[in-house]
Amino acid sequence: MPKYSLYIVQCADGTLYTGIASDVARRLKEHAGSPRGARYLRGRGPLELVFSEPVGSRSRAQRLEACVKKLSRVDKLGLIAGATQLSELANEDQVPVEGSSP
């Protein structure tokens, strides 16, 4: 079973994009120049990976991604800077920690 990571990319216009991938480097290459890249990122390059953290299963990654996407820009910048931890988001929104029962 592949392990997933949650990542945040900063676009040239300063906007932040949040996603999940089992291989972040491959996914960034897709975003940068492939039809498989996110439509939102087209024409917003160059892209800079500003945050990446392994989170475990795909379902947990998707739940955490939804939590991060709901955050304000200031809160996302706090996550990037390390002022907030993904584990804190998991506790606030009842996202189970990998390996624990729901």
C-alpha positions as CSV (number, residue, x, y, z in Angstrom):
1,M,0.0,0.0,0.0
2,P,1.6,3.3,-1.1
3,K,2.2,6.0,1.5
4,Y,0.8,9.4,0.7
5,S,2.1,12.9,1.4
6,L,0.3,16.2,1.7
7,Y,2.1,19.0,-0.2
8,I,1.6,22.8,-0.7
9,V,3.0,24.5,-3.8
10,Q,3.4,28.3,-4.1
11,C,2.7,29.7,-7.6
12,A,4.6,32.6,-9.2
13,D,1.6,34.8,-8.4
14,G,1.9,34.0,-4.7
15,T,-1.2,31.7,-4.5
16,L,-1.0,28.4,-2.6
17,Y,-2.1,25.0,-4.0
18,T,-2.7,22.0,-1.7
19,G,-2.6,18.4,-2.9
20,I,-1.7,14.8,-2.1
21,A,0.5,12.3,-3.9
22,S,2.2,9.1,-3.3
23,D,5.2,10.5,-5.2
24,V,5.4,14.3,-4.7
25,A,8.4,14.8,-7.1
26,R,6.5,13.0,-9.9
27,R,3.3,15.0,-9.2
28,L,5.2,18.3,-9.3
29,K,6.6,17.4,-12.7
30,E,3.0,16.6,-13.9
31,H,1.8,20.0,-12.6
32,A,4.7,21.8,-14.3
33,G,4.2,20.5,-17.8
34,S,1.8,17.7,-18.3
35,P,-1.9,17.5,-19.2
36,R,-2.3,15.4,-16.0
37,G,-1.4,18.5,-13.9
38,A,-4.0,20.5,-12.0
39,R,-5.9,22.9,-14.2
40,Y,-5.6,25.6,-11.6
41,L,-1.8,25.6,-11.8
42,R,-1.6,26.0,-15.6
43,G,0.1,29.3,-16.5
44,R,0.9,30.0,-12.8
45,G,4.5,28.8,-12.9
46,P,7.2,28.5,-11.9
47,L,5.9,26.4,-9.0
48,E,7.8,26.1,-5.8
49,L,7.2,23.2,-3.3
50,V,6.9,25.0,0.1
51,F,5.6,22.1,2.2
52,S,5.5,18.3,2.1
53,E,4.8,15.8,4.8
54,P,4.1,12.1,4.7
55,V,0.7,11.4,6.2
56,G,0.0,7.7,5.6
57,S,-3.0,6.2,3.8
58,R,-4.8,7.8,0.9
59,S,-8.0,8.2,3.0
60,R,-6.1,10.1,5.8
61,A,-4.3,12.2,3.2
62,Q,-7.6,13.2,1.6
63,R,-9.1,14.1,5.0
64,L,-6.1,16.2,5.9
65,E,-6.1,17.8,2.4
66,A,-9.7,18.9,3.0
67,C,-8.8,20.4,6.4
68,V,-5.9,22.3,4.9
69,K,-7.9,23.6,2.0
70,K,-10.4,25.1,4.5
71,L,-7.6,27.0,6.3
72,S,-7.1,30.7,5.7
73,R,-4.0,31.8,3.8
74,V,-2.5,33.0,7.1
75,D,-3.1,29.6,8.7
76,K,-1.5,27.8,5.7
77,L,1.5,30.1,5.9
78,G,1.7,29.1,9.6
79,L,1.7,25.4,8.6
80,I,4.4,26.1,6.1
81,A,6.5,28.0,8.6
82,G,6.1,25.2,11.2
83,A,4.0,27.2,13.6
84,T,1.2,24.7,13.2
85,Q,1.6,20.9,12.8
86,L,-0.6,18.6,10.7
87,S,-1.1,16.6,13.9
88,E,-2.9,19.6,15.4
89,L,-5.2,19.8,12.4
90,A,-5.9,16.1,12.8
91,N,-6.9,16.5,16.4
92,E,-9.1,19.5,15.8
93,D,-11.0,17.9,12.9
94,Q,-11.1,14.4,14.3
95,V,-9.0,12.9,11.6
96,P,-7.7,9.6,13.0
97,V,-4.0,9.3,13.5
98,E,-2.5,6.6,11.2
99,G,-2.9,3.2,12.9
100,S,-5.5,4.2,15.4
101,S,-9.1,3.1,15.3
102,P,-11.8,5.7,14.2
